[in-house]
Structure formats: C-alpha cells, structure tokens
Amino acid sequence: MNGRSKNNRRSSRQTPVSNQRSQRSPIETLQVNGISYEVRELLSLPHRKRGVLWNSLPPPNGTLLTLIDVENSLESNQFLDCLQRLPKRQGSLPSLRNYDCIDGRLRMIVDWCQGIDLQKYLDRVSQQPTFLPIGVWEAIRRMRALAHTCCVLHQDCRIIHGDLKPSNLILPSERIPICLIDFGSSWQIERTRGRFEGDGSDPYFSAPEVFENEAVVDGRADQFSIAVILFQMLAGQLPYEQMGGVRSA
C-alpha cells in the first residue's frame, strides 16, 4: 500500500472508534463471574445479542470488550468451546476473557477488535472515487498473514472458522494483521460430521463442500474463502462471474 492510500484511510476516521465508545454513557451494568462491565453500545445480530462493553481495568483508560449473549444450548456450547480453544495474546484472533450461564443465557466476553470491517472498506472504495483501494502487494501481504492465522486455527486450535468473509475481517488502521472475528459458525475438527450449523455460512465465500451433506470439510474450506476474498480485493468483484463459491451449487 502506498503512503497516499494509508493516509487516506486514517483521515476517514477523525476520532478513533474505541475512544468514542469508551466515552459514551453506560446503558446498563453487567456482572459476569463477579466482574463488572458497562454496556456502552448494543449491536443487533440475527441470531444473537451482541454489545460493546467497557471494563475499568487496566487504568487509566480501561478496556473495550465484546459481549455475546445467546440461549444456552448444545449449539451455543459448540460456539463456546471454539472460543475457549483460541490462543491468548494472538493479535489476529480475539481471546475469550470471561463467560457465565445465568437463567438459560450464555454470556461470553471476548476481545474487541478495533478498526473497520473489510466489507465496509471495499464498499467505500466502490462508492467513493477518492477512497483508494488496497494496493496489490498490501492485499497479498494481508491475506497471506490471514492464511497463516487459519493454519494456527486448524493445526493448533483444531477448529474450522466456517464463515470467512469480508464482514468478519477487521482491518486495523496500522500495518498489523487483519483480525478474524465472529466464530458463531465455527466447529471442532473432530466433530465435523456431527457439527451444528451455527450462524450458517455465506455461499458466495464458502467452499462448495460446506453445503454438501456427505462431504468431509477440513481447513481447505477456510483457505478457499481467503482466495475468494483476495480475488475480490484485487478485482473488485467475486470470481466465477461474480458467483464465488455458489458456482457449483
């Protein structure tokens, strides 16, 4: 990415989003395992309740976190188990910080990833002529790092993300790896055949075998999605006549 593109990205957000959220008045206060969190923003999702939390530690600025609130079920426990397998202090992956189950609701608290999601960034590129696209080598560099992150998921954590798409990738303003979020469709590799669907997968970015009942899905499905995303970043459209993974459906 050239210097002009980098400066353009930074100027598109005059005040860091994290600062804006941390300065908002709390909507309510939550207690999770004896730790107090302030709900600063509610984010609606089709399958679950999600919000932005603030915790006073460490001082003086505290920490922004993500709340995921779902009905306690076998499906949501698959979600929880995948979050528990994520490594600590891995910048490109969020960590599970806390969780509890009260009144049939499973509340999970994970790291907040600061930045703009890649889908919004690509939309701005297509809609605003002055908003420069990510350069070729920068796109390759970032997707190469994401492919390495997925290898960590597959080989060390033994999980498949299952829903890799631009809206689940957070693009930071600094030259650090893209953060992979939303593990609501992830599953344990050893439970591939008996997995729950979770939030589902995007057919335009998912490998065709994800939707085939008899197919054995492994880490290559996530790598397929990365290739589709990289194609979109470079060409401005989906591959296979803009059909992506749906081409063989």
N, C-alpha and C positions, 0 to 999 in steps of 0.2 A: 504494500500500500504506500502510495507516495505521501509526502508531507501535506499536500493540499487536501487530500481526502481525509487524513487524520484530523487536521484542524477543523474541517467541515463537520465531522462527527461530533467533536467536542462542543462546537458552537451551537449545535442543535438542542443542547440541554443547558440552559443558563445556570440552573441550580441543580446539584446532584439530587437524584430522586430520593436517595436514602436520607439526606438532610431534610427534605420536605416532609417525608413520612415521619421521621423521628420527632419533628416539631409539632405535629398535629395533636389535638386534644384526644385523650383516650375515649373510645366508645364504651368500653367495659373493661373489667379486670378479670383475668382467669388465674386460677390456682391449679397447677399441674405438678403433682408429687411434692407439694409444699413450696414450690417456686412460683412467684408472682410474675405475671406478664400482663402488659397493657395492650389491648386490641386497638390498633391505630387505623386500620382500614379493613373492610370486608370485600373479598373478591369472589364473585359468584362463578361457579362452575356447574356444568350439567349434572355431574354425578356426586359431588361432594361440596361441603362448605370449606372455604379457604379464606385466610385472612393474614394480615401483616401484624406481627407482634413486636413489642419493644420490651426489652429487659434492661434494668438499670446497670447490670454488670457487663463488661468491666467499666468502671468510671473513667473519665467523666461523661462520655457520650453514650454509653450503653451499647446494646446490640439489637439490630433488626433481625427478626426470625419469621419463618413461615408457619402458619397454623393449618393443619389438615384435619378436618373433623368429619368422620364417616360413621355409618352404622357398623357396629361390631358384628362381623360375620366371618365365615371361612375365607371369603374373597378379600375382605379388608385385612385379615391376618396374613394373607399371602403378600399384600402390599407392605405391611409392617415388617415381615421377615426379610423382604428385599431391602428395605431401608436399613435394617439392622446389619446387613452384610456390607454396606457401603463403607469404604475406608475412611478413617479420620484424617483430617488435615490434607485432603486431596483437593487442590484448588478448583479442579474442573468438575467436581462432584459435590453435591450437598451432603452434609452429615446429619444423622438423626441425633437431636440434642436431648429430647425428653419425650415421654408418652405416658398415657394412662387410659383406663377404661372406666367410665362412670355412666350409670343409667343407660347402658346399652350403646354408648357412643365411644368410639375410639378416637382419641385426640393425639395427634403426632406433631411434634415441633421439630422442624428442620432448618438448616441454614437458609438465609435469604441471599439470593444471588443478584448482585447489583448490575444493572445495565439495561439494554434494550433487547427484546427478543428478535431473532434473526428475521422472522416473518415481517414484523413491523418495519425493520430496516429495509428489506427488499421492497416492501410496498412504497416506502418513501422514495426509494431510488426510481421506481417506475412512475411515480406521480409528480415528483419534484425534479425538474431538469437540473437544478443547481445542487442537488444532493448526489454526490458522486458515488458510484458503485465501489465495492471492494475490489482491489486490484487482483489480477490473475494469481500472482505468486503469493499474495497475502491470503487469498481464498484457499489455495492449495496448502499453505502452511497451517492454517487453522483447521482444515478438515483432516490433515494428516495427524495433528495433535488429537483431534476427536477420535480418530480411528484407534490411536494408541489408548485413549481413555476407555474405549469399548473393549479393547483387549484386556484391560485390567478388570472390567466388569465380568467378562466371560471366563477368564482364566483364574483370577484370584477370588472374586466375589461369587462366581458361579451363578450369575443371573443374566437374563436377557432383558434389555430395556423394552423392546417390543413396540415402541411408538416414537421412533426418531423422526422428527420433522422440524422445520424452521421455528415454529412457535414454541418448541420445547428446548430451544437453544438460546442462551443468554449471551449476547455479545457485549463484553465489557469495553469501556472507553480506552483502557490501557491495552498494551500489547501483551496480554496474558491469555491463557487458553479459554476457549468458549466453555461456558458452564452448562452441563446437561441436567435438565430438571424434569419433573413430572414422571414419577415411577409408578403411576397408577395402573399401567398396563404391563408392568414387568412381572417376571416369574422366575422361579428357581429352575436351573437347567435340569436337575434330576426329576422335576415334576412337569416336564414339557408336555407329555401326553395327557396328563390329568390337570392341567393348569386351568385357572379361572380366566375368563376373558378380560376382567378388569374394566378399564375405561374404553377398551377397544383400540384398534389401530387405524391409521389413516391409509386408505387403499392407494392413494397416489404416491406415498412414500414408502410403503411397506413392501417387502418381498412377496411375490405371489404365493409362496408356500405357507405364509402365515394364515391364509384363509382356506387352505386345503386341509380337511379333517384328518386325512391319513398321512400327511407329510410330517417328517421329523424336522422341526425348526431348531436351528442352532445359531451360533454367533454370526454366521454369514448373513443372516437376515438383517441384523443391525448394520453390517458393513454395506449391504446393498442400499439401505436407506441413506447412508453417508454419501454414496456415489450419486444418488439421485439429487441430494441437496447440493453437492458440489456442482453438478451439471446446471442446476437452476441458478446458482450464484454466478456461474461463468456465462451462461447463455441467456439468462433472463426468462427462461421457460422450462417446463418439465420435459424430460426426454420421451422418446417413443411417441412423437406427435402430441406432446403435452398430456399423455396418458399415465406416465410414470409406471408404478407397479401394477396398474389396472390393465396393462396391455394384454395380458393373457387371461383375464377374468372372463 
